[in-house]
Amino acid sequence: MGEKIKIKIESVLSKNKGYQDVLKISDILNGEENIDGTPEDWSYLTYMKNSPITSVDVERSFSEYKNVLTSNRQSFKFENIKKSLIVQCNFQGKIIYKINSKNRYLKKIVYFFRAIKRKL
């Protein structure tokens, strides 16, 4: 299973030319690669210093999974984990749909309060 995932990731990333540019820029900014021989249209190189590699959706899903797999859940059976994740995904999807249909700023407010709730 792990090999299939690795092949799929490599396939997707090899098709994404922007990802290859970000990797090359990262190497240049870290001093691992020389800037000589790069195209001159890379004037945006300094702006790429803080570009995120992962998407917000991925980070959000990892934090949701982290809440499920905390250390105080010692007797959480696999079937219950599956049900819990289904409920969380369905609940989150309904909230995001309602927010998207009303106001994009409200969406930011909800994410802000979720982040505060996680830190408490």
MARBA-3410 file (N, C-alpha, C, O; in Angstrom, 1 decimal):
120
0.8,-1.2,0.0,0.0,0.0,0.0,0.9,1.3,0.0,0.6,2.2,-0.7 ~ 1.9,1.3,0.8,2.8,2.4,0.9,3.5,2.7,-0.5,3.7,3.9,-0.8 ~ 3.8,1.6,-1.2,4.5,1.8,-2.5,3.5,2.5,-3.5,3.9,3.3,-4.3 ~ 2.2,2.1,-3.5,1.3,2.7,-4.4,1.1,4.2,-4.1,1.0,5.0,-5.0 ~ 1.1,4.5,-2.8,1.0,5.9,-2.4,2.2,6.7,-2.9,2.1,7.8,-3.4
3.4,6.1,-2.7,4.6,6.8,-3.1,4.6,7.0,-4.6,5.0,8.1,-5.1 ~ 4.2,6.0,-5.4,4.1,6.2,-6.8,3.1,7.2,-7.3,3.4,8.0,-8.2 ~ 2.0,7.3,-6.6,1.0,8.3,-6.9,1.5,9.7,-6.6,1.3,10.6,-7.4 ~ 2.1,9.9,-5.5,2.6,11.2,-5.1,3.7,11.6,-6.1,3.7,12.8,-6.5 ~ 4.6,10.7,-6.4,5.6,11.1,-7.4,5.0,11.4,-8.8,5.5,12.3,-9.4
4.0,10.7,-9.2,3.3,11.0,-10.4,2.7,12.4,-10.4,2.8,13.1,-11.4 ~ 2.0,12.7,-9.4,1.3,14.0,-9.3,2.3,15.1,-9.2,2.2,16.1,-9.9 ~ 3.4,15.0,-8.4,4.3,16.0,-8.3,5.2,16.2,-9.5,5.6,17.3,-9.8 ~ 5.4,15.2,-10.3,6.2,15.3,-11.5,5.5,16.1,-12.5,6.1,16.7,-13.4 ~ 4.1,16.1,-12.5,3.3,16.8,-13.5,3.2,18.3,-13.1,2.8,19.1,-13.9
3.5,18.6,-11.8,3.3,20.0,-11.3,4.6,20.7,-11.5,5.5,20.6,-10.7 ~ 4.7,21.5,-12.5,5.9,22.3,-12.8,6.2,23.3,-11.7,7.3,23.6,-11.4 ~ 5.1,23.9,-11.2,5.3,24.9,-10.1,6.0,24.3,-8.9,6.7,25.0,-8.2 ~ 5.7,23.1,-8.6,6.3,22.4,-7.4,7.8,22.3,-7.6,8.6,22.5,-6.7 ~ 8.2,21.9,-8.8,9.6,21.8,-9.1,10.3,23.1,-9.0,11.4,23.2,-8.5
9.6,24.2,-9.4,10.2,25.6,-9.2,10.3,25.9,-7.8,11.4,26.5,-7.4 ~ 9.3,25.6,-7.0,9.4,25.9,-5.5,10.6,25.1,-4.9,11.3,25.7,-4.0 ~ 10.8,23.9,-5.3,11.9,23.1,-4.7,13.2,23.7,-5.1,14.1,23.8,-4.3 ~ 13.3,24.1,-6.3,14.6,24.7,-6.8,14.8,26.1,-6.1,16.0,26.3,-5.7 ~ 13.8,26.9,-5.9,13.9,28.1,-5.2,14.3,27.9,-3.7,15.1,28.6,-3.2
13.7,26.9,-3.1,14.0,26.5,-1.8,15.5,26.1,-1.6,16.2,26.5,-0.7 ~ 16.0,25.4,-2.6,17.4,25.0,-2.5,18.3,26.2,-2.7,19.4,26.3,-2.0 ~ 17.9,27.2,-3.5,18.7,28.4,-3.7,18.7,29.2,-2.4,19.7,29.7,-2.0 ~ 17.5,29.4,-1.8,17.4,30.2,-0.6,18.2,29.6,0.6,18.6,30.3,1.4 ~ 18.3,28.3,0.6,19.0,27.6,1.6,20.5,27.5,1.4,21.2,27.0,2.2
20.9,28.0,0.2,22.3,28.0,-0.1,22.8,26.6,-0.6,24.0,26.4,-0.7 ~ 21.9,25.7,-0.9,22.3,24.4,-1.4,22.6,24.4,-2.9,23.2,23.4,-3.4 ~ 22.1,25.3,-3.6,22.2,25.4,-5.1,22.6,26.8,-5.5,22.2,27.8,-4.9 ~ 23.4,26.9,-6.6,23.8,28.2,-7.1,22.8,28.8,-7.9,22.1,28.1,-8.7 ~ 22.7,30.1,-7.9,21.7,30.8,-8.7,22.1,31.0,-10.2,21.3,31.3,-11.0
23.4,30.7,-10.5,23.8,30.8,-11.9,23.1,29.8,-12.7,22.9,28.6,-12.3 ~ 22.7,30.2,-13.9,22.1,29.3,-14.9,20.6,29.2,-14.7,19.9,28.5,-15.4 ~ 20.0,30.0,-13.8,18.6,30.1,-13.6,18.0,31.1,-14.6,18.7,32.1,-14.9 ~ 16.8,31.0,-15.0,16.2,32.0,-15.9,16.1,33.3,-15.2,16.0,33.4,-14.0 ~ 16.1,34.4,-16.0,16.0,35.7,-15.4,14.6,36.1,-15.0,14.5,37.1,-14.2
13.6,35.4,-15.4,12.3,35.7,-15.0,12.0,35.2,-13.5,10.8,35.2,-13.1 ~ 13.0,34.8,-12.8,12.8,34.4,-11.4,13.0,35.6,-10.5,13.6,35.5,-9.5 ~ 12.5,36.8,-10.9,12.7,37.9,-10.1,11.8,37.8,-8.8,12.1,38.6,-7.9 ~ 10.9,36.9,-8.8,10.0,36.7,-7.7,10.7,35.8,-6.6,10.0,35.3,-5.7 ~ 11.9,35.5,-6.8,12.6,34.5,-5.9,12.5,34.9,-4.5,12.2,34.0,-3.6
12.7,36.1,-4.1,12.6,36.5,-2.7,11.2,36.4,-2.1,11.0,36.2,-0.9 ~ 10.2,36.6,-3.0,8.8,36.4,-2.5,8.5,35.0,-2.2,7.5,34.8,-1.5 ~ 9.2,34.1,-2.7,8.9,32.7,-2.5,9.5,32.1,-1.2,9.2,31.0,-0.8 ~ 10.2,33.0,-0.5,10.9,32.5,0.8,9.9,32.0,1.8,10.1,31.0,2.5 ~ 8.7,32.6,1.9,7.7,32.2,2.8,6.5,31.5,2.2,5.4,31.5,2.8
6.6,30.9,1.0,5.5,30.3,0.4,5.2,29.0,1.1,6.1,28.2,1.4 ~ 3.9,28.7,1.4,3.6,27.4,2.0,3.7,26.2,1.1,3.3,26.4,-0.1 ~ 4.1,25.1,1.6,4.2,23.9,0.7,2.9,23.1,0.9,2.5,22.4,-0.1 ~ 2.3,23.1,2.1,1.1,22.3,2.3,-0.1,23.2,2.2,0.0,24.5,2.4 ~ -1.2,22.7,1.9,-2.4,23.5,1.9,-3.1,23.5,3.3,-2.8,22.7,4.1
-3.9,24.5,3.4,-4.6,24.7,4.7,-5.5,23.5,5.0,-5.7,23.0,6.1 ~ -6.2,22.9,3.9,-7.1,21.8,4.1,-6.3,20.6,4.7,-6.9,19.9,5.6 ~ -5.1,20.4,4.2,-4.3,19.2,4.7,-4.0,19.4,6.2,-4.1,18.5,7.0 ~ -3.5,20.6,6.5,-3.2,20.9,7.9,-4.4,20.8,8.8,-4.3,20.3,9.9 ~ -5.5,21.3,8.3,-6.8,21.2,9.1,-7.2,19.7,9.4,-7.6,19.4,10.5
-7.1,18.9,8.4,-7.4,17.5,8.5,-6.5,16.8,9.5,-6.9,15.9,10.3 ~ -5.2,17.1,9.4,-4.3,16.5,10.4,-4.6,16.9,11.8,-4.5,16.1,12.7 ~ -5.0,18.2,12.0,-5.3,18.6,13.4,-6.6,17.9,13.8,-6.8,17.6,15.0 ~ -7.5,17.6,12.9,-8.7,16.9,13.3,-8.4,15.5,13.7,-8.9,14.9,14.7 ~ -7.5,14.8,12.9,-7.1,13.5,13.3,-6.3,13.4,14.6,-6.4,12.5,15.3
-5.6,14.5,14.9,-4.8,14.5,16.1,-5.8,14.6,17.3,-5.5,14.0,18.3 ~ -6.9,15.3,17.1,-7.9,15.3,18.2,-8.5,13.9,18.5,-8.8,13.6,19.6 ~ -8.6,13.1,17.4,-9.2,11.8,17.6,-8.2,10.8,18.3,-8.5,10.0,19.1 ~ -6.9,11.0,17.9,-5.9,10.0,18.4,-5.1,10.6,19.6,-3.9,10.4,19.6 ~ -5.7,11.3,20.5,-5.0,11.8,21.7,-4.7,10.6,22.6,-5.3,9.5,22.5
-3.9,10.9,23.6,-3.4,9.8,24.5,-4.5,9.4,25.5,-4.4,8.3,26.0 ~ -5.5,10.2,25.7,-6.5,9.8,26.7,-7.6,9.0,26.0,-8.6,8.6,26.7 ~ -7.5,8.6,24.8,-8.4,7.7,24.1,-7.8,6.3,24.0,-7.6,5.8,22.9 ~ -7.7,5.7,25.2,-7.0,4.4,25.2,-7.9,3.3,24.8,-7.5,2.2,24.4 ~ -9.2,3.5,25.0,-10.2,2.4,24.7,-11.0,2.7,23.4,-12.2,2.3,23.3
-10.5,3.5,22.5,-11.2,3.9,21.3,-11.0,2.8,20.3,-9.9,2.6,19.7 ~ -12.1,2.0,20.0,-12.0,0.9,19.1,-12.0,1.5,17.6,-12.4,2.6,17.4 ~ -11.5,0.7,16.7,-11.4,1.1,15.3,-12.7,1.5,14.7,-12.8,2.5,14.0 ~ -13.7,0.7,15.0,-15.1,1.0,14.5,-15.6,2.3,15.0,-16.2,3.1,14.2 ~ -15.3,2.7,16.2,-15.7,4.0,16.8,-14.9,5.1,16.2,-15.4,6.2,16.0
-13.6,4.8,15.9,-12.8,5.9,15.3,-13.4,6.2,13.9,-13.5,7.4,13.5 ~ -13.7,5.1,13.2,-14.3,5.3,11.8,-15.6,6.2,11.9,-15.8,7.1,11.1 ~ -16.4,5.8,12.8,-17.7,6.5,13.0,-17.4,8.0,13.4,-18.1,8.9,12.9 ~ -16.5,8.2,14.3,-16.2,9.5,14.7,-15.7,10.4,13.6,-16.1,11.6,13.5 ~ -14.8,9.9,12.8,-14.3,10.6,11.7,-15.3,10.9,10.6,-15.3,12.0,10.1
-16.3,10.0,10.4,-17.3,10.3,9.5,-18.2,11.4,10.0,-18.6,12.3,9.2 ~ -18.5,11.4,11.3,-19.3,12.5,11.9,-18.6,13.8,11.8,-19.2,14.8,11.4 ~ -17.3,13.8,12.1,-16.6,15.1,12.0,-16.5,15.6,10.6,-16.7,16.8,10.4 ~ -16.3,14.8,9.6,-16.2,15.2,8.3,-17.5,15.7,7.8,-17.6,16.8,7.1 ~ -18.6,15.0,8.1,-19.9,15.5,7.6,-20.3,16.8,8.3,-20.8,17.7,7.7
-20.0,16.9,9.6,-20.3,18.1,10.4,-19.6,19.3,9.8,-20.1,20.4,9.6 ~ -18.3,19.1,9.6,-17.4,20.2,9.1,-17.9,20.6,7.7,-17.9,21.8,7.4 ~ -18.2,19.7,6.9,-18.7,20.0,5.5,-19.9,20.8,5.5,-20.1,21.7,4.7 ~ -20.9,20.5,6.4,-22.1,21.3,6.5,-21.9,22.7,6.9,-22.5,23.6,6.4 ~ -21.0,22.9,7.9,-20.7,24.2,8.3,-20.0,25.0,7.2,-20.4,26.2,7.0
-19.1,24.4,6.6,-18.4,25.2,5.5,-19.3,25.5,4.4,-19.2,26.6,3.8 ~ -20.2,24.6,4.0,-21.2,24.9,3.0,-22.1,26.1,3.3,-22.3,26.9,2.5 ~ -22.6,26.1,4.6,-23.4,27.2,5.0,-22.7,28.5,5.0,-23.2,29.5,4.6 ~ -21.4,28.4,5.5,-20.6,29.7,5.5,-20.3,30.2,4.1,-20.4,31.4,3.9 ~ -19.9,29.3,3.2,-19.6,29.7,1.9,-20.8,30.3,1.2,-20.7,31.2,0.4
-22.0,29.8,1.5,-23.2,30.4,0.8,-23.6,31.7,1.4,-24.3,32.5,0.8 ~ -23.1,32.1,2.6,-23.4,33.3,3.2,-22.4,34.4,3.1,-22.6,35.4,2.5 ~ -21.2,34.1,3.7,-20.2,35.2,3.8,-18.8,34.6,4.0,-18.6,33.7,4.8 ~ -17.9,35.0,3.2,-16.5,34.5,3.3,-15.8,35.0,4.5,-14.9,34.3,5.0 ~ -16.2,36.1,5.1,-15.5,36.6,6.3,-16.0,35.8,7.5,-15.2,35.6,8.4
-17.2,35.4,7.5,-17.7,34.5,8.6,-16.9,33.2,8.6,-16.6,32.7,9.7 ~ -16.5,32.7,7.5,-15.6,31.5,7.4,-14.3,31.7,8.1,-13.9,30.9,8.9 ~ -13.7,32.9,7.9,-12.4,33.2,8.6,-12.6,33.3,10.1,-11.8,32.9,10.9 ~ -13.8,33.9,10.5,-14.0,34.0,12.0,-14.2,32.6,12.6,-13.6,32.3,13.7 ~ -14.9,31.7,11.9,-15.1,30.3,12.4,-13.7,29.6,12.6,-13.5,29.0,13.6
-12.9,29.7,11.6,-11.5,29.1,11.6,-10.7,29.7,12.8,-10.0,29.0,13.4 ~ -10.8,31.0,13.0,-10.1,31.7,14.0,-10.5,31.1,15.4,-9.7,30.8,16.2 ~ -11.8,31.0,15.6,-12.3,30.4,16.9,-12.0,29.0,17.1,-11.7,28.5,18.2 ~ -11.9,28.2,16.0,-11.5,26.8,16.1,-10.1,26.7,16.5,-9.7,25.8,17.3 ~ -9.2,27.6,15.9,-7.8,27.6,16.3,-7.6,27.9,17.7,-6.8,27.3,18.4
-8.4,28.9,18.2,-8.3,29.2,19.7,-8.7,28.1,20.5,-8.1,27.8,21.5 ~ -9.8,27.4,20.1,-10.4,26.3,20.9,-9.3,25.2,21.0,-9.2,24.5,22.0 ~ -8.6,24.9,19.9,-7.6,23.8,19.9,-6.5,24.2,20.8,-5.9,23.3,21.5 ~ -6.1,25.4,20.9,-5.0,25.8,21.8,-5.3,25.8,23.3,-4.4,25.7,24.1 ~ -6.6,25.9,23.6,-7.0,25.9,25.0,-7.1,24.5,25.4,-7.4,24.2,26.6
END
